[in-house]
Every structure is written in structure tokens, then in C-alpha cells.
Amino acid sequence: MSKLAVLGGAPVRSEPYPQWPVFDQRDIDAVTEVVRSGRWGGFPYPGPQSKEFIRRFAEMQGGGYPVLMVNGTVTMEVALRAANIGWGDEVLVPAMTFQATAAAPMAAGAIPVIVDVDPENYCMYPKKAEAAITPRTRAILPVHLGAQMADMDAILEIAERYNLVVVEDCAHAHGAKWCGRGAGTLGHFGSFSLQSSKILTTGEGGVLLCRTQELADRAASIIDCGRPHDPEGKVFTMGGNYRMSELHAALGNVALERFSAQAKQREEMLGYLEESLSEIPGVRLLRRDPRHTTRSFYMYGFAIDPDQFGGERLGVVAALEAEGIPAEGGYSPMNRYDLFQPSNSKLAVPSAFPKYFKMEELHMPEAERGAERESIWLDERVFRAGPQGIDDMATALRKIQDQRNELAQWVEVQKAAMRR
Ligand SMILES: Cc1ncc(COP(=O)(O)O)c(C=O)c1O
């Protein structure tokens, strides 16, 4: 076998993985038609493209009253506001996710309370969520991270007992199902991002699935400058303009035509990848929960014992990338995000909320271990290149393991260069 590609050897894979997003003439025609129609914007809400898109999206996901918005961060903010959650209320968020999951409650004026993750799936640990509940807790915001779903049975049971609103962050889970029910249809709200890297994309965008028509009417009002959207026209809210444009929605309608075939392709290759990875020493697969009946995902995470791969997780990520495999380091532990610096949010000024934002004193052992020491994340593109794409991934990881001493030396050289 050749030298590691980071050391100048030939990469395992020289052919690029399939690009994302996928497009063809249909997308160009759909956007052209909207341009010609003159109906570009999202007002009045919903326009014809938007209406069609959310109807089909909710049908695909298996339920919910949908509202279309500009991204998958405001969807969560609007969900909380529609449920009357705001100033001083506490919202439980997991310690391993994109910063938006905590930024959204802060935008609503609420306080994100960080809950450590279950090391077996890197999603919010229900027992720790329950332990974090106080009289101010109003909502729980689990994230279906990577190819995992949070334990929704446990979360819904806790929410029921403590009368909490559940907002599922499904930015990674379009098409995923829990006991046959669509992600985002289990809680009071399901929030989906349609940002360009996501597996269903309109360039930028978000869909909020609401459990009741009443919640959806309130959410629609909030995104439409406070105009009433209830049948009697009586419910005004404190709203803004978070409407998606018809140009974006048109792209969504075409993307939906391709979605299920792409998701099926990824799920088929997932089983094959897991078989290959489970044969590599020092690799730990995350939990395969039988209740997670359809695995549709945006990125795929697994854990390594770094000592069996040269000592440094990010060294392995860099080595995989050099071998032609789209891999990433993933998210930081939530308690380490700059978001909580007082300079970035007045909520985080220690004198205002001394109890919450002393991040240096907050430890999330599982998220810190997962995010900083052991997790490796693969891009969804790895799963759309057939069995060869998976074989190349497994070959690259074995190659790295075989040459772990050389990788460790390379990492030391990089670190020394950064110190200089
Ligand atoms: C877990 C998670 N939640 C929320 C978001 C926010 O979505 P958007 O970028 O559409 O605001 C993302 C997007 O990257 C995400 O990964």
C-alpha cells in the first residue's frame, strides 16, 4: 500500500464523490417559470409554489401542519414564540449540535440549558434532561444528530410528565422515521433546515411542522409580519418577515421529486458501510436503535479509539480528506461555543444570568469526549457513490490505521508549525 496521502502518497480515491446539490433542467425550468410569472416573493403568504411545497413536504414526513420560512434556525425560534415561550424561560438543548439549536431559544429571549449527550448516539440523554428540569423549564429541544434519532419515547414521556413543549430539531433527519412515524411529527413541532448542504434543499430555507392548526396559524402570523392567519382573522402576533421566496420554494418542489430515491440509496449503503466499519479494530459504531425504522440522514458519525489511529481525531479527519474521503470533525461541545460570550449576547452577561453562562465551569463529559476526542463524521456524498464509494472509505481508514505511527509524526509536525 502506498504512503499516506497527507505524506505525499497516492490517495485511495482520486475520483470525486458525487456533488451536492444535484440539479438538472427541471430546476432551471422551475425557477425560470417563477421569474416569468412575476410572483417572486413570499407575500402574500403562502404563494402557489410555497403552498404546494409544504403540502408535499408534510405528506412525505407523514403529518403536521407546515409553515415555510427562511431557514432552519428561525423555525425553532418561531416554534418557541408560537408556544408563548420567551423571556426567562428555560429550554433544554443537547450539548452536541450546531450552535443554531441554542441560538434559536436565545433569539426568542429564552435561556438554553445545556444537557449532556448519550455516548451511544450523541443525542440528548433523556435522564440528564430530566435532571436539568426546573420550575422555569418550558421546552425540550432534542436534535436528531447525524444518522441517529434522539430517544423520542423517553423524551415525550418526560415532556408529558412535566408539561413541556417538544421541538424536534430535524435539520439532519428529513425522511427519517421513529417507529414508523416521521421525524418532526412526534413532538409539538418539527424543525427542518433546507440550507444548501442539507439532504433536501432550496438553497436556504426551513419548514416547521406543527402539531395543531392553531400553532401553525400562530407560526404563520409570526413569519408574516404579525398578520393574522387564523380562520377568523383575529390572532395578531409580534411578527417579522421570515417568508421564503417563491424562487426558493420552486427549487424545493423539484428537490422533492428526487428525494426518496436519494434517501433510499443512502440507507442501502449505510448497512454496507456499517458492516465494513465494524470489522476495523478501534472503531465503535453508534447505537442501532430498532425503533429508528427509517434511517435518512445528512451526515454519518462513528467513534474511534484515537490511540489506534495515531492519537488525534482531527489527524484522522485530515488524513481521510487527503485520501479523497469527505470527512469532517463535526461540532464543538455546546459549552465551548463563542455564542455564550457576553460580547455576543446580552443574555450571556454573567451579572444578568449568573447561574447559566459560566461556561468555563460547565462540563459535559460525554459531549466533550465525543466531539473532541472520538467522533468522525462522513458527508452524505460518501453514500451516493455505490459500493465502491463505501469500499474506498473503509480502505482509507484501514490504511490510516496501518500507518498510524507515520500519521502521529505528521500531526506533531503540523502542531509544531502552528505553534511557530
Ligand atoms: C442541527 C442543526 N440545527 C439547525 C441548523 C440550522 O439550519 P439553518 O442553517 O437552515 O438555519 C442546522 C444547520 O446547519 C443544523 O445542523
The ligand as an SDF file (V2000), in Angstrom:
LIG
                    3D

 16 16  0  0  0  0  0  0  0  0999 V2000
  -28.5810   20.5170   13.8760 C   0  0  0  0  0  0  0  0  0  0  0  0
  -28.8790   21.7860   13.1400 C   0  0  0  0  0  0  0  0  0  0  0  0
  -29.8520   22.5830   13.5950 N   0  0  0  0  0  0  0  0  0  0  0  0
  -30.1650   23.7310   12.9740 C   0  0  0  0  0  0  0  0  0  0  0  0
  -29.4980   24.1380   11.8460 C   0  0  0  0  0  0  0  0  0  0  0  0
  -29.8260   25.4740   11.2730 C   0  0  0  0  0  0  0  0  0  0  0  0
  -30.2900   25.4560    9.9770 O   0  0  0  0  0  0  0  0  0  0  0  0
  -30.1420   26.7390    9.0420 P   0  0  0  0  0  0  0  0  0  0  0  0
  -28.7130   26.8070    8.6040 O   0  0  0  0  0  0  0  0  0  0  0  0
  -31.0800   26.4610    7.9160 O   0  0  0  0  0  0  0  0  0  0  0  0
  -30.5410   27.9290    9.8340 O   0  0  0  0  0  0  0  0  0  0  0  0
  -28.5110   23.3270   11.3120 C   0  0  0  0  0  0  0  0  0  0  0  0
  -27.8360   23.7500   10.0590 C   0  0  0  0  0  0  0  0  0  0  0  0
  -26.7290   23.6110    9.7790 O   0  0  0  0  0  0  0  0  0  0  0  0
  -28.1600   22.1280   11.9810 C   0  0  0  0  0  0  0  0  0  0  0  0
  -27.1930   21.3460   11.5230 O   0  0  0  0  0  0  0  0  0  0  0  0
  1  2  1  0
  2  3  1  0
  2 15  2  0
  3  4  2  0
  4  5  1  0
  5  6  1  0
  5 12  2  0
  6  7  1  0
  7  8  1  0
  8  9  2  0
  8 10  1  0
  8 11  1  0
 12 13  1  0
 12 15  1  0
 13 14  2  0
 15 16  1  0
M  END
$$$$
